[in-house]
């Protein structure tokens, strides 16, 4: 084998490589371009052009907000960790299929949420690639999972899509802790794009909250997590709605490990619950109850039908969900358990095995950016 064969595979065509004495041609061309560029502040993006780009990518509504906007202080270090130099945020939403989310069929609701989230990712990716082509750095975090799981149970998301959406004028937070869009109501999936450029004009929050205080989310929540006085029991909501995720999933794993045999496992976990875990693992995480979204009549596109015939809304949407026989996951001796026994005695109470996940010892917070 000669020297050339040692240096190059027989199938590899040698090309000119840069050396100390002879600069690589691509590097030389890049330096030449840089010499003609004027250093300084990055050029701002035209808001109308950016809005048209977002619309053509398939987004239903967008708003623009500076990272320095009051109310987003807690997001800053996490955003800058994901994309150093971030100056602006695009908050956006895509509509979901209302009839899917209002159906008594849990799979129909989950299918549409998962599909809409993937459409959100696809649209955001198209926007980021076009911005990248124009020399703008842009990043889109996941609209839901996956999360920065190494930080759980501390904050495990890159940016709060809800806070950005409110700041960017896409709606206000409802009693049920979901963002209500003035037109589309709660039937939306949210997302955010991070940019390293300022934008010529930023959005303002909506002047009024679309929530009409109908109380239907309070009435329908199977675990009583939503309180009429504005209170919210996050733990009760998480324990039931996200039963197959995070610490609840870790509890299921421990049930498997601790079972003496198949019969013992079936005493701990029903065959139906095992199949539900399989469904969440094989496809997307399966939410057990998006009833607060399903019954919410807020938003211009949604409100008319409710106002015209509230009894039909109760008959076709609210009552089928409240009457639905189902497992409801609550901690033993909790307020949520009392709520189910009192309000929904026909639903079956299950006590999940909860695993307390300790605070992470590695990389719990991002670097502080002064």
VOGU-3710 file (C-alpha; in Angstrom, 3 decimals, decimal comma):
1> xxxxxxxxxx> 0,000/0,000/0,000  1,454/3,339/-1,048  1,213/6,633/0,826  -1,813/7,821/-1,161  -3,716/4,610/-0,351  -2,996/5,056/3,331  -4,403/8,584/3,238  -7,435/7,984/1,067  -9,964/5,205/0,605  -9,980/3,858/-2,975
11> xxxxxxxxxx> -13,550/5,159/-3,280  -12,716/8,597/-1,894  -11,811/11,309/-4,363  -9,093/13,550/-2,922  -10,030/17,211/-2,789  -8,182/20,328/-1,858  -8,053/20,760/1,899  -7,045/23,881/3,765  -3,571/24,141/5,230  -1,700/26,795/7,146
21> xxxxxxxxxx> -0,220/28,123/3,917  -3,195/27,606/1,602  -6,589/28,550/3,014  -9,554/26,321/2,186  -11,550/27,860/-0,717  -14,821/27,864/1,230  -13,167/29,616/4,173  -11,610/32,155/1,843  -14,979/32,892/0,240  -16,619/33,322/3,642
31> xxxxxxxxxx> -13,931/35,762/4,734  -14,400/37,741/1,553  -18,146/38,035/2,157  -17,599/39,088/5,755  -15,339/41,941/4,634  -18,279/43,509/2,785  -20,702/43,201/5,690  -21,249/46,102/8,065  -20,938/45,067/11,725  -23,424/46,335/14,264
41> xxxxxxxxxx> -26,903/45,651/15,549  -28,725/42,883/13,650  -31,399/44,150/11,296  -34,918/43,884/12,679  -37,473/41,667/10,974  -40,474/43,303/9,357  -43,547/42,299/11,361  -45,886/42,123/8,358  -43,479/39,995/6,350  -42,970/37,691/9,330
51> xxxxxxxxxx> -46,707/37,388/9,905  -47,216/36,435/6,250  -44,451/33,837/6,504  -46,152/32,291/9,544  -49,545/32,294/7,845  -48,186/30,651/4,694  -46,627/27,920/6,853  -50,094/27,006/8,144  -50,341/28,766/11,497  -53,786/30,065/12,440
61> xxxxxxxxxx> -52,642/33,043/14,515  -49,353/34,544/15,669  -48,110/37,298/17,927  -44,663/38,776/18,464  -43,096/39,652/21,789  -39,669/40,754/22,966  -37,863/38,445/25,383  -37,461/41,467/27,684  -41,254/41,868/28,005  -42,405/42,170/31,651
71> xxxxxxxxxx> -43,909/38,892/32,791  -41,395/36,739/30,911  -38,511/37,235/33,338  -38,642/33,603/34,505  -38,348/32,410/30,903  -35,227/34,372/30,007  -32,396/32,105/31,181  -34,065/28,951/29,867  -34,711/30,553/26,483  -31,151/31,862/26,220
81> xxxxxxxxxx> -29,826/28,434/27,121  -31,739/26,947/24,205  -30,832/29,717/21,744  -28,122/32,134/22,918  -28,780/35,620/21,632  -32,576/35,299/21,539  -34,184/38,720/21,173  -37,787/37,975/20,221  -40,414/35,253/20,474  -43,158/34,244/18,078
91> xxxxxxxxxx> -46,177/32,917/19,953  -48,478/30,931/17,702  -51,502/28,670/17,720  -53,164/26,077/15,518  -56,828/25,193/15,778  -57,890/21,735/16,868  -60,987/19,871/15,704  -63,706/20,840/18,208  -65,854/17,788/17,625  -62,889/15,502/18,255
101> xxxxxxxxxx> -62,089/17,203/21,541  -65,737/17,341/22,624  -66,311/13,651/21,933  -66,857/11,126/24,702  -64,246/9,054/22,843  -60,931/9,694/24,564  -58,991/8,323/21,605  -60,661/10,802/19,243  -59,627/13,722/21,445  -56,080/12,466/21,941
111> xxxxxxxxxx> -55,667/11,731/18,248  -56,460/15,309/17,273  -54,256/16,856/19,948  -51,303/14,714/18,827  -51,927/15,448/15,151  -52,231/19,195/15,740  -49,034/19,231/17,784  -47,146/17,571/14,943  -48,603/20,074/12,473  -47,394/22,822/14,801
121> xxxxxxxxxx> -43,894/21,341/14,772  -43,948/21,015/10,987  -45,093/24,616/10,487  -42,546/25,948/12,981  -39,780/23,995/11,279  -40,685/25,465/7,886  -40,548/28,962/9,356  -37,206/28,324/11,064  -35,669/26,957/7,864  -36,779/29,991/5,865
131> xxxxxxxxxx> -35,411/32,322/8,527  -32,190/30,313/8,611  -31,898/30,753/4,832  -32,031/34,512/5,423  -29,335/34,446/8,075  -31,643/34,545/11,094  -31,115/32,114/13,947  -34,420/30,509/14,948  -35,402/27,564/17,155  -38,727/25,906/17,924
141> xxxxxxxxxx> -39,150/23,975/21,197  -41,594/21,082/21,425  -45,225/22,137/21,752  -45,702/19,498/24,464  -43,505/16,521/25,232  -40,599/15,779/25,072  -39,463/17,855/28,014  -36,055/18,561/29,538  -36,585/15,444/31,613  -33,193/15,706/33,346
151> xxxxxxxxxx> -34,658/18,638/35,302  -37,859/16,929/36,441  -39,532/17,412/38,923  -38,247/20,981/38,683  -39,147/23,078/35,673  -38,709/20,816/32,639  -39,757/22,942/29,654  -37,766/25,299/27,455  -40,370/28,060/27,401  -43,906/28,484/28,719
161> xxxxxxxxxx> -46,070/28,602/25,604  -48,984/29,856/27,699  -47,116/32,860/29,084  -45,776/33,740/25,639  -49,232/33,379/24,081  -50,782/35,747/26,624  -47,970/38,294/26,232  -48,230/38,022/22,425  -51,956/38,767/22,356  -53,220/35,268/21,530
171> xxxxxxxxxx> -55,688/35,205/24,423  -55,978/35,160/28,172  -55,837/32,396/30,763  -59,211/30,932/31,627  -60,460/29,597/34,940  -59,360/26,134/33,786  -55,732/27,317/33,310  -55,861/27,007/29,523  -55,310/29,948/27,191  -58,587/31,040/25,571
181> xxxxxxxxxx> -58,157/32,561/22,125  -60,660/35,368/21,397  -61,842/33,608/18,225  -60,940/29,912/18,535  -61,537/29,544/22,268  -59,617/26,778/24,056  -59,561/24,604/20,952  -55,955/25,390/20,083  -52,440/24,009/20,376  -49,763/26,542/21,301
191> xxxxxxxxxx> -46,159/26,882/20,239  -43,243/29,303/20,357  -40,341/30,171/18,054  -37,189/31,838/19,398  -35,416/34,425/17,204  -32,097/36,220/17,493  -33,504/39,373/15,877  -35,750/42,196/17,028  -39,084/42,608/15,230  -40,327/45,908/13,839
201> xxxxxxxxxx> -43,592/45,822/15,787  -44,563/43,760/18,810  -48,033/42,585/19,797  -50,035/43,629/22,835  -52,076/41,403/25,193  -55,804/41,134/24,465  -57,847/43,789/26,233  -60,341/41,407/27,833  -60,493/37,793/28,918  -62,707/35,639/26,652
211> xxxxxxxxxx> -63,655/33,460/29,670  -67,380/33,986/30,354  -67,363/32,460/33,866  -69,930/29,827/32,898  -68,468/27,385/35,432  -68,788/24,384/33,121  -65,132/23,448/33,592  -65,704/23,434/37,357  -68,781/21,242/36,951  -67,171/18,735/34,594
221> xxxxxxxxxx> -63,683/18,211/36,021  -63,725/14,639/37,362  -61,279/15,363/40,190  -62,487/18,830/41,217  -59,173/20,451/40,328  -60,832/23,674/39,102  -62,411/25,830/41,792  -65,089/28,438/41,221  -63,150/30,957/43,328  -60,189/30,766/40,934
231> xxxxxxxxxx> -58,189/28,160/42,829  -56,574/25,253/41,002  -55,346/21,910/42,353  -52,503/21,075/39,969  -51,611/17,830/41,727  -55,139/16,453/41,378  -55,208/17,367/37,692  -51,783/15,851/37,021  -52,466/12,657/38,952  -55,513/11,828/36,847
241> xxxxxxxxxx> -55,024/13,474/33,469  -51,355/12,525/33,092  -51,666/9,141/34,741  -49,232/7,328/32,414  -46,549/10,009/32,418  -43,550/11,016/34,510  -43,747/9,994/38,191  -47,010/8,129/37,632  -45,292/6,006/34,981  -42,425/5,391/37,394
251> xxxxxxxxxx> -45,036/4,108/39,870  -46,345/1,630/37,293  -42,786/0,354/36,721  -42,416/-0,245/40,443  -45,710/-2,155/40,492  -44,274/-4,428/37,795  -41,021/-4,905/39,689  -42,727/-5,595/43,033  -45,267/-8,099/41,665  -44,572/-11,657/42,750
261> xxxxxxxxxx> -46,092/-13,188/39,617  -48,633/-12,499/36,873  -51,584/-13,035/39,207  -50,149/-10,563/41,711  -49,587/-8,022/38,941  -53,214/-8,343/37,796  -54,347/-7,647/41,362  -52,348/-4,423/41,287  -52,982/-3,325/37,693  -56,022/-4,313/35,656
271> xxxxxxxxxx> -55,561/-5,668/32,099  -57,263/-2,532/30,772  -54,757/-0,326/32,580  -51,888/-2,354/31,158  -53,249/-1,815/27,659  -53,552/1,914/28,368  -49,876/2,037/29,302  -49,046/0,194/26,075  -51,072/2,726/24,099  -49,229/5,667/25,630
281> xxxxxxxxxx> -45,841/4,025/25,039  -46,623/2,956/21,474  -48,185/6,178/20,245  -48,364/9,540/22,045  -49,042/10,239/25,713  -52,739/9,697/26,299  -54,545/12,345/28,331  -57,341/10,844/30,371  -59,634/13,869/30,490  -59,579/17,113/28,546
291> xxxxxxxxxx> -63,115/17,820/29,733  -62,363/21,400/30,778  -61,473/22,154/27,164  -64,327/20,105/25,726  -67,102/21,956/27,572  -65,641/25,478/27,338  -67,944/27,662/25,187  -65,664/30,726/25,096  -64,399/32,230/21,847  -66,260/33,836/18,937
301> xxxxxxxxxx> -66,287/30,646/16,854  -67,664/28,587/19,743  -69,895/30,855/21,793  -72,793/31,277/19,361  -73,956/27,683/19,565  -73,865/27,751/23,361  -75,743/31,043/23,640  -78,373/29,903/21,127  -79,099/26,647/22,962  -77,289/26,032/26,270
311> xxxxxxxxxx> -79,471/23,001/26,952  -78,235/21,349/23,760  -74,648/22,086/24,829  -75,315/20,399/28,170  -77,102/17,447/26,553  -74,603/16,780/23,773  -71,280/17,629/25,432  -71,401/18,159/29,201  -73,642/15,309/30,395  -72,018/12,531/28,305
321> xxxxxxxxxx> -68,701/13,361/29,937  -70,005/13,649/33,493  -72,007/10,405/33,130  -69,130/8,475/31,558  -68,054/5,395/33,568  -64,269/5,510/33,901  -61,322/5,095/36,210  -60,475/8,297/38,072  -56,984/8,422/39,562  -56,688/10,243/42,888
331> xxxxxxxxxx> -54,453/10,111/45,937  -55,991/8,298/48,880  -57,803/10,481/51,425  -57,431/13,552/49,245  -59,935/16,291/48,419  -60,018/14,861/44,901  -61,140/11,473/46,227  -63,911/13,121/48,255  -64,986/15,019/45,129  -65,318/11,843/43,074
341> xxxxxxxxxx> -67,286/10,032/45,787  -69,657/12,958/46,197  -70,022/14,262/42,658  -69,371/11,184/40,491  -70,211/8,049/42,506  -70,639/6,053/39,281  -66,958/6,540/38,374  -64,377/4,083/39,734  -61,712/5,447/42,064  -58,176/4,177/41,614
351> xxxxxxxxxx> -55,187/5,021/43,788  -52,060/5,256/41,646  -48,697/4,339/43,017  -46,852/7,607/43,155  -43,082/7,856/43,122  -41,497/10,891/44,681  -38,779/11,939/42,268  -35,967/13,747/44,104  -34,628/17,044/42,827  -31,899/16,421/40,247
361> xxxxxxxxxx> -28,290/16,722/41,343  -26,968/17,482/37,849  -27,773/20,568/35,731  -30,847/21,724/37,655  -30,909/25,260/36,229  -29,459/27,022/33,211  -26,652/29,549/33,371  -27,701/32,989/34,492  -27,444/35,498/31,658  -26,692/39,007/32,870
//
